[in-house]
Amino acid sequence: MPDRISTLIIGGTSGIGRAIAHALARRGEEVIVTGRDKERAQAAAAEIGSQHHGLALDLTRPEEIGDALATVGPIDHLVLAAVERDQNSVRGYDIGRAIKLLTLKVVGYTAVVHALAPRFSAAASIVILGGMARDWPYPGSTTVTMANGAVTSMVRTLAVELAPVRVNAIHPGAVGDSPAVKAMPSAMIEGVRARTPTGRMATMADVAAAALSLLDNPGINGVNLPVDGGFRLK
């Protein structure tokens, strides 16, 4: 592994994390992507280009994160994009699934930042992926809504604690070309589109472009940015 890795994408093997990794690589950044499976992470990195790298990392085992990231650094950009799909409700509460998601997205994300804090460059920036379920709960989103609400608060405290490192978050709504939305019933997809003022759902490319903007702009810090086409306005 090279001495310098400029960009680390936690959860970069699929979905939005993968889209962000490709967008950063296209503009010449050296990227390392992580996934729970080492072979899958390496395959995702090879797909981007031979100069990029894949690393195994399981956020649900936060006590192992420091060792897993021991060879990585210094870091200019960090994107925390790993997700855990969860359908959970209070009446049908699955405690194991809830613990898994909250460990990944709250404890795991924070443990990554903790491990890398001494290796952030002077102008480093972090983008965290949350989601608009924080404001728009849906049936089965109990734990997802809580986790994304925690991301909102995480941005604020990390921006203060890590200064001058900048910390921002993106909260996508329904992303039209994401695997999760493609699996939704067509009537539900059309309902979301009808309630979106732009007349279209955001795409993974839209979210990736927003991530690059937050990573780059030195005047943006401590921001939780919705990327949903204005769905919340109607």
Backbone as a ProteinNet text record, in pm:
[ID]
protein_1_A
[PRIMARY]
MPDRISTLIIGGTSGIGRAIAHALARRGEEVIVTGRDKERAQAAAAEIGSQHHGLALDLTRPEEIGDALATVGPIDHLVLAAVERDQNSVRGYDIGRAIKLLTLKVVGYTAVVHALAPRFSAAASIVILGGMARDWPYPGSTTVTMANGAVTSMVRTLAVELAPVRVNAIHPGAVGDSPAVKAMPSAMIEGVRARTPTGRMATMADVAAAALSLLDNPGINGVNLPVDGGFRLK
[TERTIARY]
84.5	0	88.2	55.3	141.7	145.1	248.9	264.6	151	93.5	-9.1	-137.9	-244.4	-378.5	-456.1	-496.1	-560.7	-706.6	-775.9	-918.7	-955.5	-1030.2	-1077.3	-1229	-1287.7	-1432.7	-1471.4	-1535.1	-1582.2	-1718	-1721.7	-1843.1	-1847.8	-1738.7	-1728.4	-1744.8	-1799.1	-1806.8	-1936.3	-2035.7	-2163.4	-2238.9	-2347.3	-2437.5	-2372.4	-2415	-2368	-2219.1	-2171	-2027.9	-1944.4	-1987.9	-1918	-1922	-2036.3	-2048.4	-1953.6	-1940.8	-1849.4	-1704.9	-1670.8	-1534.9	-1497.2	-1587.6	-1560.2	-1546.4	-1632.1	-1625.2	-1491.8	-1443.5	-1315.6	-1199.2	-1208.1	-1100.7	-1093.6	-1210	-1211.4	-1137.6	-1132.8	-1061.5	-918.4	-872.9	-732	-693.3	-790.5	-754.8	-723.2	-633.8	-601.7	-700.6	-768.2	-881.4	-857.1	-895.4	-904.9	-1049.5	-1104.5	-1243.5	-1244.2	-1339.9	-1352.4	-1486.7	-1487	-1607.8	-1583.1	-1687.8	-1669.6	-1586.9	-1600.8	-1529.6	-1407.5	-1290.6	-1166.7	-1164.9	-1207	-1203.8	-1298	-1414.3	-1508.5	-1453.1	-1390.6	-1331.8	-1220.3	-1136.4	-1027	-1080	-1186.6	-1246.3	-1306.4	-1372.1	-1429.6	-1320.6	-1207.4	-1096.1	-1034.7	-1019.8	-962.1	-1051.3	-1180.8	-1275.2	-1253	-1214	-1186.1	-1055.3	-953.7	-824.2	-715.9	-607.3	-503.4	-432.5	-438	-368.2	-450.5	-571.7	-658.5	-656.6	-711.1	-689.7	-818.3	-830.2	-943.6	-898.9	-980.7	-944.9	-1067.6	-1049.4	-1159.3	-1178.8	-1304.6	-1336.5	-1481.4	-1505.2	-1640.1	-1675.4	-1761.6	-1797.2	-1878.3	-1935.6	-2010.8	-1918.1	-1787.1	-1687.1	-1588.8	-1637.1	-1558.6	-1426.7	-1416.9	-1292.2	-1178.4	-1209.5	-1106.8	-1070.8	-1140.2	-1124	-984.7	-932.4	-800.2	-693.7	-692.6	-594	-616	-743	-773	-723.2	-719	-678.8	-535.7	-459.7	-325.7	-230.9	-248.3	-155.4	-203.5	-315.3	-375.9	-339.2	-297.4	-272.5	-151.7	-136.4	-232.1	-355.6	-459.6	-589.4	-625.8	-661.5	-714.4	-867	-928.7	-1074.4	-1118.7	-1222.7	-1284.1	-1433.1	-1486.5	-1630.2	-1680.8	-1777.3	-1838.5	-1973.1	-1975.1	-2093.8	-2150.7	-2095.6	-2144.7	-2287.3	-2367.8	-2507.3	-2540	-2647.2	-2703.7	-2854.6	-2910.1	-3054.3	-3127.8	-3226.1	-3297.5	-3444.3	-3530.2	-3673.8	-3709.3	-3740.9	-3764.2	-3872.6	-3952.1	-4056.9	-4060.5	-4124.6	-4133.2	-4215.2	-4326.3	-4412.7	-4349	-4269.9	-4202.3	-4051.9	-4006	-3866.8	-3770.9	-3676.5	-3570.4	-3445.5	-3416.1	-3306.7	-3171.7	-3151.4	-3024.4	-2998.3	-3100.8	-3084.4	-3061.9	-3132.4	-3115.7	-2973.4	-2922	-2785.8	-2685.5	-2707.4	-2614.6	-2608.2	-2725.4	-2727.5	-2667.6	-2707.1	-2657.6	-2508.7	-2462.1	-2317.4	-2243.1	-2293	-2226.7	-2223	-2338.2	-2348.6	-2314.1	-2320.6	-2287.5	-2150.6	-2138.9	-2011.6	-1904.3	-1939.2	-1841	-1788.3	-1879	-1834.7	-1740.4	-1778.7	-1696.9	-1562.6	-1562.3	-1436.4	-1340.9	-1394	-1309.1	-1242.7	-1322.2	-1267.3	-1164	-1193	-1098.1	-965	-971.3	-849.5	-766.2	-833.7	-763.7	-728.9	-782.3	-765	-620.1	-521.8	-383.7	-328	-400.1	-347.7	-421.3	-512.2	-577.6	-479.8	-477.6	-394.9	-454.4	-378.6	-421.5	-551.6	-574.1	-694.1	-793.5	-789	-874.3	-1021.9	-1106.2	-1250.1	-1317.7	-1432.1	-1508	-1650.2	-1704.4	-1846.5	-1908.1	-2019.5	-2091.6	-2223.6	-2260.6	-2388.4	-2494.5	-2598.4	-2714.1	-2831.4	-2943.5	-3060.7	-3179.3	-3274.5	-3387.9	-3492.6	-3470	-3556.2	-3546	-3441.5	-3429.7	-3548.2	-3600.5	-3712.5	-3843	-3833.9	-3952.2	-3955	-3994.2	-4002.3	-4105.1	-4082.5	-4175.2	-4191	-4291.6	-4310.4	-4185.9	-4134.9	-4014.6	-3885.4	-3894.6	-3771.2	-3724.8	-3780.9	-3752.7	-3603.2	-3524.8	-3381.9	-3308.6	-3348.9	-3286.4	-3305.1	-3427.2	-3455.2	-3368.3	-3355.8	-3271.6	-3125.2	-3076	-2935.4	-2904.4	-2995.5	-2970.2	-2985.3	-3071.4	-3075.2	-2944.4	-2884.1	-2754.9	-2645.3	-2653	-2555	-2560.9	-2681.9	-2698.5	-2621.1	-2633.5	-2562.1	-2413.2	-2378.1	-2238	-2159.8	-2220.8	-2155.8	-2116.7	-2207.4	-2182	-2068.9	-2072.8	-1969.4	-1833.7	-1829.8	-1700.6	-1638.6	-1722.2	-1668.9	-1601.7	-1655.4	-1595.6	-1469.4	-1479.1	-1368.4	-1247.8	-1273.5	-1164.8	-1109.3	-1163.7	-1120	-967	-910.3	-973	-1025.4	-1021.5	-1080.4	-1229.2	-1277.5	-1419.6	-1500.5	-1623.1	-1711.1	-1850.7	-1902.8	-2037.3	-2107.2	-2238.3	-2314.2	-2407.9	-2436.7	-2538.8	-2651.7	-2774.6	-2892	-2975.2	-2949.7	-3028.2	-3172	-3261.1	-3396.1	-3401.2	-3513.2	-3523.1	-3437.3	-3333.7	-3240	-3286.3	-3330.4	-3405.1	-3334.9	-3202.7	-3131	-3055.8	-3087.4	-3023.8	-3091.4	-3018.8	-3079.7	-3202.8	-3200.9	-3313.3	-3440.2	-3428	-3545.6	-3593.2	-3501.5	-3541.4	-3625.2	-3605.8	-3681.4	-3819.8	-3847.1	-3975.4	-4085.3	-4212.5	-4323.5	-4330.6	-4366.5	-4367.4	-4462.5	-4573.6	-4668.8	-4606.7	-4525.6	-4457.8	-4354.6	-4280.8	-4181.8	-4248.9	-4359.4	-4431.2	-4487.2	-4529.3	-4578.3	-4470.2	-4348.2	-4236.3	-4205.4	-4201	-4170.9	-4275	-4400.6	-4508	-4497.2	-4438	-4425.3	-4292.5	-4213	-4083.2	-4094	-4068.9	-4088.3	-4010.2	-3894.3	-3816.5	-3874.8	-3966.9	-4025.5	-3938.5	-3828.4	-3738.4	-3675.4	-3649.5	-3577.5	-3427.8	-3358.5	-3212.5	-3152.8	-3036.7	-2963.3	-2836.5	-2774.3	-2647.4	-2541.7	-2546.6	-2452.8	-2475.8	-2602.2	-2632.9	-2571.9	-2588	-2534.4	-2381.8	-2321	-2174.8	-2124.8	-2195.1	-2154.9	-2164.6	-2269.2	-2283.2	-2170.5	-2133.2	-2024.2	-1893.4	-1862.8	-1739.7	-1740.8	-1856.4	-1866	-1837.7	-1893.2	-1869.9	-1724.9	-1667.1	-1526.9	-1433.8	-1469.7	-1378.4	-1391.3	-1512	-1538.1	-1494.9	-1389.7	-1339.9	-1433.6	-1536.7	-1631.1	-1749.6	-1758	-1872.6	-1827.4	-1887	-1849	-1967.7	-1985.4	-2093.2	-2231.1	-2240.7	-2366.4	-2425.4	-2557.6	-2632.7	-2715.9	-2672	-2728.7	-2828.5	-2956.7	-3051.2	-3025.6	-3033	-3025.1	-3146.3	-3257.1	-3383.6	-3474.2	-3418.1	-3499.2	-3606.1	-3596.9	-3695.3	-3817.7	-3810	-3924.6	-3988.4	-3906	-3955.8	-4039.1	-4039.6	-4109.8	-4258.3	-4299.3	-4438	-4517
-119.4	0	124.7	225.8	343.3	422.9	509.7	589.3	689.2	735.4	838	793.1	792.3	767.5	896.3	959.4	1089.9	1079	972.3	962.9	823	815.6	688.6	688.5	586.9	572.2	451.3	474.4	364.4	319.6	197.7	150.2	192.4	166.1	213.2	105.5	-11.3	-121.5	-122.4	-45.7	-46.6	82.6	104.1	215.4	351.5	438.8	576.7	585.1	503.5	504.2	472.9	376.2	341.9	457.4	523.8	637.6	750.5	776.1	880.4	840.5	714.3	667.4	687.2	652.1	668.7	816.7	901.1	1044.5	1103.5	1064	1114.1	1062.2	936.1	879.1	946.2	980.9	1044.7	1177.8	1243.3	1371.2	1355.6	1232.2	1207.7	1177.5	1161.7	1130.7	982.1	953.3	815.1	769.2	659.3	618.9	481.8	467.1	335.9	316.1	201.7	171	54.8	57.6	-51.5	-121.2	-246.8	-327.5	-437.3	-504.1	-610.8	-726.5	-752.5	-862.8	-809	-862.8	-812.4	-828.3	-944	-967.8	-873.9	-850.5	-758.9	-616.4	-575.8	-441.4	-426.6	-528.4	-522.1	-521.8	-597.3	-599.2	-463.5	-399.5	-267.1	-165.3	-175.5	-83.3	-106.9	-232.6	-263.8	-214.4	-215	-164	-14.8	57.5	200.1	221.8	140.8	155.2	86.4	52.2	-27.7	44.8	178.1	254.1	269.6	215.5	227.8	97.9	102.1	-8.1	-42.8	-171.3	-219.5	-273.1	-252.6	-290.2	-346.7	-454.2	-512.6	-435	-399.6	-326.5	-353.8	-396.9	-425.9	-327.7	-232.1	-128.9	-184	-301.8	-360.1	-425	-420.7	-470	-355.7	-250.2	-126.7	-143.5	-244.2	-263.7	-306.3	-348.1	-391.6	-283.6	-170	-68.6	-6.8	22	83.3	-0.9	-131	-219.6	-229.1	-232.3	-245	-124.9	-8.6	115.1	156.5	69.3	105.3	147.9	94.3	125.4	240.5	302	405.6	543.9	632.5	769.4	826.9	960.2	1059.1	1071.4	1134.2	1141	1286.4	1310.7	1441.4	1443.4	1335.5	1325.2	1191.9	1196.9	1076.6	1082.1	974.9	963.6	841.3	862.3	754.3	722.1	615.3	586.3	447.1	370.7	235	238.2	142.2	135.3	-6.4	-19.1	-147.4	-135.5	-212	-206.1	-265.2	-191.7	-236.4	-198.6	-294.3	-269.4	-301.7	-198.7	-218	-122.7	-168.3	-85	-108.8	-19.2	-33.8	-157.5	-177.1	-291	-425.1	-426.6	-549.6	-535.4	-490	-448.1	-566	-564.2	-663.4	-599.8	-636.7	-572.1	-598.2	-718.8	-750.7	-665.9	-647.5	-566	-419.7	-374.7	-235.5	-211.2	-301.6	-287.3	-286.7	-371.8	-380.6	-248.7	-192.4	-66.7	47.6	61.2	173.3	158.8	35.7	15.5	59.7	20	54.8	205.6	269.5	407.9	511.2	474.2	570	536.8	419	381.7	357.5	284.5	252.1	374.4	463	585.8	665.1	678.8	756.5	689.3	556.8	484.1	503	511.2	538.4	675.3	776	910.9	914.1	846.4	839	778.9	669.3	601.3	687.4	767.2	845.1	986.9	1031.9	1172	1219.9	1141.9	1191.1	1197.3	1138.2	1128.5	1217.3	1302.4	1396.6	1507.5	1542.8	1654.9	1785.8	1893.9	2022.4	2071.7	2038.1	2083.8	1970.2	1867.8	1750.5	1784.7	1702.5	1718.5	1582.3	1577.7	1453.9	1476.2	1377.9	1377.7	1248.7	1263	1150.1	1135.4	1013.5	987.1	953.6	1036	1007.6	972.3	1039.3	1013.9	1092.4	1119.9	1202.9	1129.8	1000.9	933.2	999.4	1077.3	1150.7	1245.4	1302.8	1397.5	1337.9	1233.5	1174	1024.6	988.2	845.4	774.9	647.5	564	431.7	352.7	226.1	138.6	102.5	20.5	98.3	231.3	312.3	350.4	290.4	334.5	350.9	247	255.4	340.6	333.1	416	564	600.9	740.3	785.2	700.9	735	749.6	656.6	660.4	786	823.2	941.8	1070	1067.2	1179.9	1193.2	1079.5	1082	1139.5	1112.1	1169.1	1321.2	1376.9	1522.8	1580.6	1517.2	1565	1535.9	1421.7	1384	1489.7	1542.5	1645.5	1764.6	1806.7	1926.1	1904.2	1792.5	1772.1	1743.6	1668.5	1639.2	1764.7	1853.5	1977.2	2062.5	2058.4	2134	2064.3	1933.4	1860.2	1845.8	1836.7	1810.2	1934.8	2051.5	2175.2	2183.2	2220.5	2281.8	2183.9	2053.6	1957.9	1988.5	1993.8	2022.5	1893.2	1900.8	1784.3	1825.5	1757.8	1783.5	1651	1657.7	1537.3	1563	1456.8	1457.9	1366.6	1415	1335	1315.4	1206.8	1183.1	1144.9	1183.2	1130.2	999.7	974.8	856.3	878.7	797.7	812.1	717.2	776.4	701.7	581.9	587.4	476.7	390.9	405.9	323.7	187	83.2	-49.7	-50.8	26.9	27.8	82.2	190.4	249.9	164.6	107	21	-97	-137.1	-249.5	-208.6	-79.5	-30.5	-55.3	-68.6	-78.7	45.9	27.6	140.1	250.8	214	316	404.4	345.4	422.7	516.6	468	551.2	671.1	646	755.1	854.1	804.1	893.4	987.1	934.9	1019.1	1122.6	1078.2	1170.3	1281.7	1247.6	1346.8	1452.1	1414.8	1508.4	1583.9	1564.6	1630.6	1748.9	1871.5	1989.5	1986.7	1922	1917.3	1819.6	1735	1636.5	1515	1504.9	1389.9	1361.6	1236.3	1200.5	1223.8	1248.2	1260.7	1128.7	1135.7	1018.3	1000.3	885.2	863.5	962.3	999.3	1099.8	1234.8	1269.3	1394.7	1393.8	1282.8	1271.7	1277.7	1210	1213.4	1355.1	1428.6	1567.2	1653	1631.3	1706.5	1672.6	1545.1	1503.6	1572	1576.4	1641.9	1790.1	1853	1994.7	2018.3	1933.6	1948.5	1917.3	1819.4	1787	1901.8	1974.9	2074.3	2214.7	2255.7	2397.4	2431.9	2512.3	2542.5	2628	2685.4	2768.2	2693.2	2561.2	2482.5	2388.8	2405	2324.1	2310.7	2191.5	2168.7	2168.8	2134	2143.2	2003.4	1993.7	1873.3	1905.1	1856	1895.6	1793.2	1828.6	1738.1	1734.6	1616.7	1600.7	1516.9	1585.4	1514.3	1583.5	1677.5	1746.4	1837	1863	1949.4	1874	1741.4	1660.3	1713	1759.2	1804.7	1931.9	1999.1	2126.3	2110.5	1993.7	1973.5	1893.6
0	0	0	-80.3	-90.9	38.4	49.7	171	188.3	77.7	89.3	21	95.9	41.9	62.4	-45	-30.6	11.5	-33.5	-8.5	37.8	146.2	200.3	198.1	133	125.3	208.5	321.9	406.1	351.3	297.8	233.2	87.6	14.1	-123.6	-228.3	-190.5	-286.7	-366.1	-324.6	-396.2	-368.4	-443.8	-418.3	-424.1	-333.1	-333.5	-301.8	-210	-179.4	-301.3	-380.1	-503.9	-603	-614.5	-706.4	-666.6	-536.6	-489.4	-518.1	-494.7	-521.1	-668	-757.9	-900.3	-937.5	-879.2	-909.5	-864.3	-748.2	-698.8	-783.3	-822.4	-905.1	-1041.6	-1097.8	-1230.1	-1231.2	-1117.5	-1114.9	-1063.2	-1053.3	-1027.4	-884.5	-795.9	-657.4	-642.7	-550.9	-517.3	-410.8	-436.2	-354.4	-293.9	-167.7	-105.2	-63.6	-99.2	-63.6	34.2	125.7	220.3	205.4	244.6	252.8	353.9	393	492.2	437.1	307.3	244.1	169.4	200.2	142.2	-9.2	-58.6	-202.6	-276.1	-219.4	-283.8	-284.8	-174.6	-168.6	-271.3	-284.4	-380.8	-523.5	-548.6	-682.3	-716.5	-617.2	-639.7	-669.3	-598.9	-623.2	-760.7	-798.9	-929.7	-1042.3	-1019.4	-1118.9	-1144.1	-1039	-1053.6	-1128.9	-1096.1	-1160.9	-1080.4	-1146.4	-1081.8	-968.1	-966	-862	-734.8	-733.8	-617.6	-536.8	-415.8	-322.7	-247.4	-212.7	-135.6	-1.5	99.1	236.2	307	380.9	458.7	587.9	616.6	739.2	775.9	898.3	945.2	1056.1	1025.5	1123.3	1240	1224.8	1335.8	1438.6	1411.8	1506.9	1535	1601.2	1614.4	1688.4	1773.2	1846.7	1754.1	1631.2	1536.2	1434.1	1436.6	1333	1334.2	1451.7	1460	1391.8	1419.4	1357.3	1206.6	1163.6	1020.9	941.4	1005	936.8	969.2	1032.3	1081.1	969.7	848.4	739.1	651.4	685.1	600.8	651.8	559	596.6	525.2	524.7	576.7	487.7	540.8	474.5	444.3	319.5	281.1	285.1	237.2	232.3	291.1	373.5	429.2	401.8	343.4	320.4	395.6	483.9	561.1	497.6	416.7	335.7	358.7	451.3	473.8	527.8	485.3	529.7	572.2	648	686.3	668.5	576.5	552.3	671.4	721	840.5	830.1	852	865.3	1008.5	1085.4	1228	1275.4	1368.2	1426.8	1576.6	1648.1	1792.9	1829.3	1760.2	1793.8	1756.7	1651.8	1611.6	1622.7	1737.2	1752.1	1751.5	1657.8	1650.6	1710.6	1834.2	1907.2	1840.6	1791.8	1727.5	1604.8	1520.9	1400.4	1436.3	1540.4	1583	1633.3	1713.4	1765.2	1650.9	1552	1439.3	1363.1	1330.9	1255.4	1335.1	1460.7	1540.2	1571.3	1587.8	1605.9	1482.2	1364.5	1238.7	1218.6	1229.2	1182.9	1289.8	1415.4	1521.2	1582.5	1642.1	1704.9	1598.6	1492.6	1389.4	1317.7	1274.5	1209	1298.8	1426.2	1519.1	1543.6	1550.4	1571.1	1453.8	1332	1215.3	1229.7	1263.6	1279	1391.1	1499.7	1611.6	1565.8	1491.6	1448.4	1354.8	1271.8	1169.6	1213.2	1325	1365.6	1360.4	1404.7	1398.3	1256.4	1161.2	1024.1	924.9	973.2	883.1	845.8	717.3	674	725.2	714.2	769.6	706.1	578.7	508.5	485.5	570.1	551.4	568	504.3	519.3	521.6	587.7	606.9	558.5	488.3	454	506.8	577.2	635.1	560	528	462.3	566.5	570.4	653.5	564.7	585.6	502.7	553.3	463.9	499.9	583.1	611.3	708.8	845.5	867	993.6	1012.4	901.8	906.6	857.1	774.5	713.2	745	867.6	901.4	812.6	789.8	713.5	788.8	756.5	828.7	822.2	938.4	945.4	955.4	965.4	965.9	1106.4	1209.4	1346.2	1372	1347.8	1377.7	1275.5	1148.8	1045.2	1077.3	1117	1151.6	1269.1	1368.9	1483.8	1443.7	1361.2	1320.3	1239.8	1148.6	1067.2	1147.9	1249.5	1342	1417.6	1452.9	1521.8	1432.1	1301.6	1208.5	1212.5	1219.1	1225.7	1344.1	1459.5	1578.2	1570.3	1509.6	1494.8	1417.3	1312.3	1231.3	1317.4	1401.8	1483.6	1582.7	1653.2	1755.6	1693.5	1582.7	1519.7	1458.2	1402.1	1343.3	1450.1	1571.3	1681.6	1732.6	1753.9	1814.6	1721.3	1590	1496	1429.2	1459.2	1394	1391.2	1273.7	1155.5	1050	1077.7	983.6	970.2	846.4	822.9	820.2	872.2	877.8	832.7	731.9	680.7	653.3	633.5	600.6	484.3	411.1	307.4	352.4	335.8	369.5	243.3	169.3	47.8	82.3	-7	0.3	-77	-144.1	-229.1	-353.3	-368.4	-480.6	-590.9	-702.2	-801.7	-860.9	-878.1	-939.7	-838.5	-710.4	-608.6	-601.2	-558.5	-547.2	-456.8	-348	-254.9	-319.7	-396	-459.3	-576	-650.5	-761.8	-714.9	-589.3	-534.4	-482.7	-477.8	-429.2	-532.6	-489.1	-584.2	-672.3	-798.1	-892.2	-848.3	-786.7	-741.2	-633	-548	-443.1	-504.2	-602.7	-670.2	-736.4	-804.6	-870.3	-769.8	-653.1	-548.2	-498.3	-481.5	-438.9	-546.2	-670.5	-780.1	-789.3	-769.1	-778.3	-668.6	-556.1	-443.5	-445.3	-550.1	-560.4	-655.7	-609.3	-694.5	-826.1	-827.9	-951	-1053.1	-1009.8	-1099.4	-1122.7	-1051.8	-1063.7	-928.9	-903.7	-782.6	-803.1	-694.5	-701.9	-750.7	-810.8	-857.2	-774.4	-789.2	-720	-768.4	-895.4	-946.3	-879.7	-852.5	-782.8	-642.7	-574	-437.9	-440.8	-537.7	-549	-575.3	-662.5	-691.3	-566	-486.4	-361.2	-264.5	-260.5	-171.5	-209.5	-338.2	-382.6	-347.8	-360.8	-326.4	-178.5	-92.8	51.2	87.3	20.1	47.6	9.6	-96.2	-153.9	-95.9	-64.4	-34.6	107.6	124.6	258.8	342.2	278.7	353.9	409	381.2	427.1	537.5	655	770.7	865.1	919.1	1014.1	951.6	822.7	748	727.4	743.5	709.4	585.4	470.4	342.4	289.6	275.2	209.9	59.6	0.7	-144.4	-184.8	-208.9	-231.4	-332.5	-408.9	-506.6	-448.2	-318.3	-252.8	-204.6	-193.9	-150.9	-23.2	68.9	198	187.1	70.1	56.6	24.9	-21.6	-63.5	40.7
[MASK]
++++++++++++++++++++++++++++++++++++++++++++++++++++++++++++++++++++++++++++++++++++++++++++++++++++++++++++++++++++++++++++++++++++++++++++++++++++++++++++++++++++++++++++++++++++++++++++++++++++++++++++++++++++++++++++++++++++++++++

